[in-house]
């Protein structure tokens, strides 16, 4: 499949008309599994009930309430510690228990893994996404929330965490954690040869 390269208007072909380019409807039995069905249903219900009126935080809160989650995990980048504190405060004020763990947990030195340092003269601690996952697993979280983990570290976190995970925000050190900005600013679009 090459949906991103489709020359038809995907909004009309896929969303409105249900065009099927796969050669047959891909109705998968996984959607009937009790552990999967609520994710499919709630996302659709929220779209119908709230349209485009909920921001990501509001949608996250409503989703957790609808699923009956009480214990949430928050795996965050130390560079977004303030935002993690704000997110945890909002979630706690809504009655959730929040277990949070920063990326530098465990204090692993880069030299222990033979990794290059930005400043060879200083101690530099390595991010530890596997430990983040294991700590949240031990806390028996019901849903885990990622906030700003690095590319690669987010993959390791998702690989080892047991409870379902969602992303609140991704890291983009240049665009204020809004990676879609690269496609919205004309000068950045030109940098990548996308035109205006």
C-alpha distance (Angstrom), angle and dihedral (degrees) to the residues before:
residue distance angle dihedral
X1 . . .
X2 3.78 . .
X3 3.80 101.8 .
X4 3.81 92.8 153.4
X5 3.82 88.7 60.9
X6 3.83 95.4 48.0
X7 3.81 113.7 136.2
X8 3.80 93.0 -157.7
X9 3.76 119.9 85.1
X10 3.82 100.1 -93.9
X11 3.82 91.6 -158.5
X12 3.80 90.1 60.8
X13 3.82 100.7 31.4
X14 3.82 100.0 43.0
X15 3.79 106.9 19.0
X16 3.80 100.9 37.6
X17 3.82 104.3 26.6
X18 3.80 100.9 28.1
X19 3.81 92.5 -129.1
X20 3.79 109.9 -166.6
X21 3.80 114.8 -152.5
X22 3.80 93.6 168.9
X23 3.79 96.1 81.5
X24 3.77 93.2 -112.5
X25 3.77 139.3 26.4
X26 3.76 109.9 -78.2
X27 3.79 97.1 -141.7
X28 3.74 99.9 161.9
X29 3.81 125.6 -157.2
X30 3.81 89.6 -136.6
X31 3.83 88.7 78.7
X32 3.80 90.0 63.6
X33 3.80 93.4 56.3
X34 3.82 110.2 109.1
X35 3.82 91.5 -130.4
X36 3.84 91.9 54.5
X37 3.79 105.3 35.7
X38 3.84 97.9 76.6
X39 3.82 92.2 56.3
X40 3.80 91.1 55.0
X41 3.80 95.0 42.2
X42 3.80 99.5 44.8
X43 3.79 94.2 49.2
X44 3.79 89.9 54.1
X45 3.80 93.5 43.2
X46 3.80 92.0 51.7
X47 3.79 90.7 52.1
X48 3.81 90.4 52.5
X49 3.80 96.7 41.6
X50 3.78 100.1 41.0
X51 3.80 105.4 19.5
X52 3.77 107.5 -168.2
X53 3.80 97.4 -25.0
X54 3.82 101.9 100.4
X55 3.77 123.7 82.0
X56 3.81 118.1 -146.9
X57 3.81 93.7 -92.9
X58 3.80 93.6 50.3
X59 3.79 91.1 47.3
X60 3.80 91.3 49.1
X61 3.81 91.9 51.8
X62 3.81 92.8 47.8
X63 3.80 91.3 46.8
X64 3.81 93.0 51.3
X65 3.81 90.9 47.1
X66 3.81 92.3 49.0
X67 3.82 91.7 48.4
X68 3.80 91.6 48.1
X69 3.80 92.3 -122.0
X70 3.78 114.0 162.3
X71 3.83 103.1 164.2
X72 3.81 114.0 61.0
X73 3.78 129.1 -178.1
X74 3.78 122.1 -144.8
X75 3.82 118.5 -162.9
X76 3.78 108.8 -174.7
X77 3.77 143.8 171.7
X78 3.79 114.4 -111.4
X79 3.81 87.8 -128.2
X80 3.80 87.2 66.5
X81 3.81 96.7 45.1
X82 3.81 93.2 125.5
X83 3.80 91.5 51.0
X84 3.82 90.0 46.0
X85 3.81 89.0 53.5
X86 3.79 90.5 49.6
X87 3.81 92.5 47.7
X88 3.80 92.1 47.7
X89 3.82 91.0 48.2
X90 3.81 92.4 52.4
X91 3.80 92.3 46.8
X92 3.82 92.4 47.2
X93 3.81 90.6 49.0
X94 3.82 87.0 57.6
X95 3.79 91.6 55.3
X96 3.81 100.7 -97.0
X97 3.77 124.1 135.1
X98 3.81 107.9 -130.9
X99 3.79 123.5 -156.8
X100 3.80 107.4 -168.5
X101 3.78 131.6 -172.0
X102 3.79 128.2 -179.1
X103 3.78 124.4 -137.7
X104 3.82 95.7 -110.6
X105 3.80 94.8 59.1
X106 3.78 113.1 139.4
X107 3.81 96.8 29.3
X108 3.82 98.6 -115.1
X109 3.78 112.0 -178.9
X110 3.79 118.4 -133.8
X111 3.81 89.3 -133.9
X112 3.82 89.1 61.4
X113 3.81 88.0 66.3
X114 3.81 97.7 36.9
X115 3.81 91.5 -112.2
X116 3.78 125.1 156.6
X117 3.79 116.6 -105.0
X118 3.77 127.2 -142.7
X119 3.83 87.6 -136.5
X120 3.83 112.9 23.0
X121 3.82 91.4 -162.5
X122 3.81 94.7 61.2
X123 3.78 135.9 66.1
X124 3.79 109.4 -104.7
X125 3.78 120.3 -168.7
X126 3.79 120.4 -144.6
X127 3.79 123.0 -130.9
X128 3.79 111.7 -108.0
X129 3.83 109.6 -155.5
X130 3.81 93.6 160.8
X131 3.81 89.5 58.2
X132 3.82 89.7 46.7
X133 3.81 88.8 55.8
X134 3.80 94.2 45.0
X135 3.80 93.0 48.5
X136 3.81 91.1 51.9
X137 3.80 90.2 45.0
X138 3.80 88.9 54.2
X139 3.81 89.5 49.9
X140 3.82 88.6 55.2
X141 3.79 93.8 -130.1
X142 3.80 116.8 -172.3
X143 3.81 96.4 -149.7
X144 3.79 129.1 13.3
X145 3.78 124.9 -148.9
X146 3.79 122.9 -155.4
X147 3.78 118.8 -149.4
X148 3.79 118.2 -173.5
X149 3.79 102.4 -31.7
X150 3.81 114.4 167.0
X151 3.79 120.8 -103.7
X152 3.79 104.3 -89.6
X153 3.78 93.6 23.8
X154 3.80 89.3 63.8
X155 3.81 89.0 53.1
X156 3.80 92.2 51.9
X157 3.80 91.0 46.9
X158 3.81 91.3 52.3
X159 3.79 91.3 46.3
X160 3.81 94.4 56.3
X161 3.80 104.9 31.3
X162 3.81 114.1 97.5
X163 3.81 104.7 -159.9
X164 3.80 119.8 68.8
X165 3.80 113.8 -81.7
X166 3.78 133.8 -150.6
X167 3.79 131.0 -174.7
X168 3.78 119.2 -121.0
X169 3.80 95.1 179.8
X170 3.78 137.0 -14.3
X171 3.76 128.6 -136.3
X172 3.79 119.3 -98.7
X173 3.78 108.8 159.5
X174 3.80 92.9 -169.0
X175 3.82 103.8 41.7
X176 3.82 101.6 43.9
X177 3.81 90.6 -98.3
X178 3.79 92.4 -56.5
X179 3.82 104.8 116.3
X180 3.80 91.0 175.0
X181 3.80 87.0 69.0
X182 3.81 87.4 81.1
X183 3.82 88.0 68.9
X184 3.80 95.5 41.6
X185 3.80 102.9 51.4
X186 3.80 112.0 76.6
X187 3.82 94.6 -144.3
X188 3.81 90.7 53.4
X189 3.80 91.9 45.9
X190 3.81 88.2 54.9
X191 3.81 90.8 49.1
X192 3.79 88.5 60.6
X193 3.81 94.4 41.4
X194 3.79 94.8 -110.2
X195 3.80 99.3 126.4
X196 3.76 123.3 -137.4
